[in-house]
Amino acid sequence: MRPPESRLEEAIGLAQAIDLEVVHGECAKVNRPQPSTLLGSGTVEALAERVEESEATLVVIDHALSPVQQRNLEKAFGAKVIDRTGLILEIFGARARTREGMLQVELASLTYQKSRLVRSWTHLERQRGGFGFLGGPGESQLEMDRRMIGDRIIKIKKELEEVRRTRGLHRKARAKVPYPVVALVGYTNAGKSTLFNRLANAGVFAKDLLFATLDPTMRQVTLPSGRKVILSDTVGFISDLPHGLVAAFRATLEEVDAADIILHVRDIAHIDSEAQKADVHEVLSDMGIDPESDDRVIEVLNKIDALDGDSRAAVLVQTGRNPRAVAVSALSGEGIDDLDRLLDERMNAHRQVVDLTVGLDDGAALAWLYAKGEVLDRRDDDERAHLHVAIDPADLARFEKRFQAADRQQAAR
């Protein structure tokens, strides 16, 4: 359970992530949620005075609000009111860049709006970032009716299915290469994109903001052994993320489910690091991945550069005892070599690296090796291909039985 002050800090961070100026923030105790306003009458009156004094035009309630509660609070405050879901969707709408990301966010937005009949199709026009929950163009346009929203939802779902089908084809293509996939997951602002850039020498947007990354990004990375992998960055998780929004990002999360290794990036210097870990584990468990027992999951304890001496020493002792954990600073690069070595070890844990020679005219044998193993290096002469291959022992035995035994029989004739 997070302390209220920590939840407040996170809510302020969410608002600042889309450049809102926060003039006041406070924790309100709710003994018994009121059906009409969520908050008690005294709290509503006190907040109304705060809104008037500060001349605020927007109030964010870090909790789910029913449409009735939202309307009643707007009347009481004389200002626009949005809840946690609306704020997160506003951020997602402002940040999504790829077609897939936009479709996913729009689906979540329309599902959220359906009960509220929110005002316009403004978000489809992309005249500004976000979805117009905060006001902006089109405020006075006619409300969307349920039929229009329902039709659009059906259309988006069909388009997303096509996106998922395409992503499935891409995964099959990668499987034929084959390059293993390493997926980064973690709480928002844990440093995933910074780590991604460090490992991949990429220029992905990475900033000290909540939800800095919304669209899946992939890069090829070469590990110290020469093995190539596909590194995949994903949207960050957050506590109390609406199920509808998680479902909308199912296509992104499918990359995690299909990954060969899952790097759970944690902000180990954050006061709520353990609670954030629990939130990520909950989402992974919902996907059918058990973070405690699934051998694919590696904990990357990030931001050790932000720890004091004693805390840092304790983290290093912890990771030293855990073969599925490593301490790093994605910002400074400390520990990255250890992470690279760990990835190499895990990738090669069930494989052996062998040198094989195959005739250039034996296309079936070459294709089989590329499909079942990973060709780390290849040198061709006039008649033969000399390959350096990482392959499972069982597959190597099958290869020798199927192809090299045939070669020996042919040579004996």
PEQUIBEL-V67688 format. One record per pair of residues at least 12 apart in sequence whose ideal C-beta (glycine too) atoms are under 10 Angstrom apart, sorted by the first residue. I is the first residue (numbers start at 1). GAP is how many residues later the second one is. Records with the same first field share a line. If there is no record, write none. Layout:
# PEQUIBEL-V67688
I->GAP, GAP
This chain:
# PEQUIBEL-V67688
1->274, 277
2->237, 269, 270, 272, 273, 274, 276, 277
3->24, 268, 269, 272
4->22, 23, 24, 25, 58
5->22, 266
6->264, 265, 266, 269
7->20, 55, 56, 77, 232, 233, 265, 268
8->17, 18, 19, 20, 54
9->16, 262, 263
10->52, 74, 177, 178, 179, 200, 228, 229, 230, 262, 266
11->14, 16, 49, 50, 51, 52, 73, 76, 199
12->12, 13, 48, 50, 198
13->175, 176, 195, 196, 197, 198
14->46, 48, 70, 73, 74, 76, 77, 174, 195, 196, 197, 224
15->43, 45, 47, 67, 72, 75, 76, 195
16->193, 194
17->70, 71, 73, 74, 77, 78, 171, 172, 190, 191, 192, 193, 194, 195
18->69, 72, 73, 74, 75, 76, 77, 111, 112, 116, 191, 192, 193
19->75, 110, 190
20->38, 40, 67, 70, 114
21->35, 37
22->34, 36, 38
23->27, 28, 30, 31, 32, 33, 35
24->23, 26, 27, 29, 30, 32, 35
25->35, 37
26->17, 20, 21, 24
27->35
28->12, 14, 15, 16, 18, 19, 33, 34, 35
29->14
30->13, 33
33->30, 36
34->35, 38
35->31, 33, 34, 37
36->30, 32, 33, 35, 36, 37, 40
37->24, 28, 29, 31, 32, 33, 34, 35, 36, 38, 39
38->23, 25, 26, 27, 28, 30, 31, 32, 34, 35, 45
39->22, 24, 30, 33, 34, 37
41->35
44->28, 29, 32, 33
45->31
47->12, 14, 26, 29, 30, 32
48->25, 27, 28, 29, 30, 31
49->28
50->27
51->25, 26, 27, 28, 30
52->25, 26, 27
54->25
55->24
56->21, 22, 23, 24
57->20, 21, 22, 23, 77, 78
58->19, 21, 22, 23, 24, 29, 75, 76, 77
59->14, 15, 17, 18, 19, 20, 21, 22, 23, 24
60->20, 21, 22, 23, 24, 26, 27, 30, 74
61->12, 20, 21, 22, 23, 25, 26
62->21, 22, 25, 178
63->20, 21, 22, 177
64->19, 20, 21, 22, 176, 178
65->16, 17, 18, 19, 20, 21, 51
66->17, 49, 50
67->46, 48, 49, 50, 51
69->12, 14
70->12, 13, 16, 46
71->45
80->53, 54, 55, 59
81->52
82->51, 52
83->29, 50, 159
84->154, 155, 156, 157, 158
85->23, 24, 27, 48, 155, 156, 157, 159, 160
86->23, 26, 27, 30, 32, 44, 45, 47, 48
87->43, 46, 47
88->17, 20, 24, 100, 122, 123, 150, 152, 153, 154, 157
89->16, 17, 19, 20, 22, 23, 24, 34, 41, 42, 44, 153, 155, 156, 159
90->15, 19, 33, 39, 40, 41, 42, 43, 44
91->14, 38, 39, 40, 97, 118, 119, 120, 121, 123
92->12, 13, 14, 16, 17, 37, 38, 39, 119, 122, 143, 153, 156, 157
93->12, 13, 15, 16, 30, 33, 35, 36, 37, 38, 39, 40, 121
94->34, 35, 36, 37, 40, 117, 120
95->34, 35, 110, 114, 116, 117, 118, 119, 120, 140
96->33, 34, 115, 118, 119, 139
97->108, 117, 118
98->65, 116, 117, 118, 119
99->60, 64, 116
100->59, 60, 63, 64, 66, 67, 115, 116, 149, 151, 152
101->62, 112, 113, 114, 115, 134, 148, 150, 151
102->21, 22, 24, 54, 112, 113
103->52, 53, 54, 56, 57, 59, 60, 145, 148
104->52, 56, 59, 110, 111, 131, 141, 143, 144, 145, 146, 147, 148
105->18, 25, 26, 109, 110, 140, 143, 144
106->17, 18, 25, 46, 47, 50, 53, 54, 142
107->45, 46, 48, 49, 50, 52, 53, 137, 138, 140, 141, 142, 143
108->23, 48, 134, 135, 136, 137, 138, 139, 140, 141
109->14, 15, 21, 22, 23, 24, 40, 47, 135, 136, 139
110->13, 14, 21, 34, 38, 39, 40, 42, 43, 46, 134, 138
111->38, 42, 45, 131, 132, 133, 134, 136, 137
112->19, 21, 130, 132, 133, 136
113->18, 19, 20, 30, 31, 33, 36
114->30, 32, 35, 36, 39, 130
115->31, 34
116->17, 27, 28
117->26, 27, 28, 29, 31, 32
118->13, 14, 15, 25, 26, 31
119->13, 14, 16, 19, 20, 21, 22, 23, 24, 25
120->12, 16, 17, 18, 19, 20, 21, 22, 23, 24
121->17, 20, 21, 23, 27, 28, 31
122->13, 14, 15, 16, 17, 19
123->13, 14, 15
124->14, 28
125->12, 13
156->92
157->91
160->88, 90, 91
161->90
163->88
164->86, 87, 90
165->86
166->85
167->49, 84, 85, 87, 88, 91
168->83, 86, 90
170->48, 60, 85
171->59, 83, 84, 87
174->44, 46, 56, 84
175->83, 196
176->191, 194, 195
177->43, 51, 53, 193, 194, 197, 198
178->50, 52, 82, 192, 193, 194, 195, 196, 197
179->41, 42, 48, 49, 50, 51, 52, 81, 195
180->43, 47, 48, 49, 50, 79, 80, 81, 163, 166, 167, 194
181->37, 48, 49, 50, 51, 74, 75, 77, 78, 79, 80, 81
182->14, 17, 39, 41, 47, 48, 49, 50, 77, 78, 79, 80, 81, 114, 116, 161, 164, 165
183->33, 35, 47, 48, 49, 50, 51, 69, 70, 72, 73, 74, 75, 76, 77, 78, 79, 80, 81, 113
184->12, 15, 29, 33, 47, 48, 49, 50, 52, 72, 75, 77, 78, 79, 80, 81, 116
185->47, 48, 49, 50, 51, 52, 68, 70, 71, 74, 77, 78, 79, 80, 95, 98, 99, 102, 104, 106, 112, 115
186->48, 50, 51, 77, 78, 79, 80, 81, 90, 91, 93, 94, 113, 114, 116
187->23, 49, 50, 51, 52, 77, 78, 79, 80, 83, 85, 86, 88, 89, 90, 91, 92, 93, 96
188->21, 22, 23, 24, 25, 26, 47, 48, 49, 50, 51, 53, 79, 88, 91, 92
189->18, 19, 20, 21, 22, 23, 24, 47, 49, 78, 81, 87
190->46, 47, 74, 75, 76, 77, 78, 80, 83, 86, 87, 90, 110, 111, 112, 113, 140
191->15, 17, 21, 45, 74, 75, 76, 77, 78, 109, 111, 112, 137, 138, 139, 140
192->12, 14, 20, 21, 41, 42, 43, 44, 71, 72, 73, 75, 108, 110, 138
193->12, 13, 14, 19, 20, 24, 40, 41, 43, 72, 137
194->12, 13, 14, 18, 71, 108, 109, 135, 136, 137
195->36, 38, 68, 70, 105, 107, 133, 134, 135, 136, 141, 144
196->17, 21, 22, 23, 25, 35, 36, 37, 38, 67, 69, 134
197->20, 22, 36, 133
198->130, 131, 132, 133, 134, 135, 138, 141
199->20, 22, 24, 30, 32, 34, 64, 129, 131, 137, 140, 141, 144
200->17, 18, 19, 20, 21, 22, 29, 30, 31, 33
201->18, 20
202->15, 16, 17, 19, 29, 31
204->13, 15, 29
205->12
206->27, 124, 125
210->26, 28
211->24, 25, 27
212->23, 24
213->20, 21, 22, 23
214->20, 21, 22, 35, 38
215->18, 19, 20, 37
216->16, 17, 18, 19, 33, 35, 36, 37, 38, 39, 40
217->14, 15, 16, 17
218->12, 13, 14, 15, 37
219->12, 13, 14
221->119, 122
222->118
223->116, 117, 118, 119, 120, 121, 122, 124, 125
224->113, 116, 117, 119, 120
225->115, 116, 118, 119, 120, 122, 123, 128, 151, 165
226->118, 127, 148, 150, 151, 162, 164
227->116, 117, 120, 121, 124, 126, 147, 149, 163
228->146, 147, 148
229->30, 31, 32, 114, 115, 118, 145
230->25, 29, 30
231->30, 32, 112
232->20, 23, 24, 26, 27, 30, 31
233->19, 22, 32
234->15, 18, 19, 21, 22, 25, 28
235->14, 17, 18
236->29, 40, 44
237->12, 16, 39, 42, 43, 44, 45, 46, 47
238->38, 41, 42, 45
239->33, 36, 37, 39, 40, 41, 43
240->39
241->38, 41, 42
243->43
246->37, 40, 41
250->37
253->30, 31, 33, 34, 36
254->33
256->27, 28, 31, 33, 40
257->27, 30, 31, 32
259->30, 37, 38
260->36, 83, 86, 87
261->34, 35, 36, 37, 81, 82, 85, 86
262->22, 27, 29, 32, 33, 34, 35, 36, 37
263->33, 34, 35, 36, 37, 39, 63, 76, 79, 80
264->13, 16, 17, 20, 27, 33, 34, 35, 36, 37, 60, 61
265->15, 33, 34, 35, 36, 37, 38, 63, 65
266->14, 33, 34, 35, 36, 37, 59, 61
267->34, 35, 36, 39
268->31, 32, 33, 34, 35, 36, 38, 39, 43, 44, 46, 47, 50, 51, 59, 60, 61
269->32, 33, 34, 35, 36, 37, 38, 39, 42, 43, 46, 60
270->32, 33, 36
273->28, 29, 30
277->14, 22
281->16
284->13
291->33
292->32
294->30
295->29, 51, 54
296->28, 50
297->27, 28
298->24, 25, 26, 27, 28, 41, 44, 45, 48
299->19, 20, 23, 25, 26, 27, 28
300->19, 25, 26, 27, 28, 30, 35, 36, 39, 42
301->14, 15, 17, 18, 21, 24, 25, 26, 27, 28, 34
302->24, 25, 26, 27, 28, 29, 33, 37
303->12, 24, 25, 26, 27, 28, 29
304->12, 15, 23, 24, 25, 26, 27, 28, 30, 31
305->23, 24, 25, 26, 27, 28, 29, 30
306->23, 25
307->20, 22
312->15
315->12
316->19
319->16, 19, 23
323->19, 22, 23
324->18, 22
325->17
326->12, 13, 14, 15, 16, 17
327->12
347->27, 43
348->26, 42
350->40, 41, 42, 43, 44
351->22, 23, 38, 39, 40, 41, 42, 44, 45
352->21, 37, 38, 39, 40, 41, 44
353->20, 21, 23, 24, 35, 36, 37, 38
354->19, 33, 34, 35, 36, 37, 39, 42, 45, 46
355->22, 31, 32, 33, 34
356->13, 17, 19, 28, 29, 30, 31, 32, 33, 35, 40, 43, 44, 47, 48
357->22, 24, 26, 27, 28, 29, 30, 47, 50
358->20, 22, 26, 27, 28, 29, 31, 41, 45, 46, 49
359->24, 25, 26, 44, 48
360->20, 21, 22, 23, 24, 25
361->22, 23
362->22, 23, 41, 44, 45
364->38, 39, 42
365->20, 22, 34, 37, 38, 39, 41, 42
366->12, 19, 21, 37
368->27, 30, 31, 34, 35
369->16, 18, 20, 22, 26, 27, 30, 34
370->17, 19
371->24
372->17, 19, 20, 22, 23, 24, 26, 27
373->14, 16, 17, 18, 19, 22, 23, 26
374->14, 15, 16, 17
375->12, 13, 14, 15, 16
376->12, 13, 14
377->12
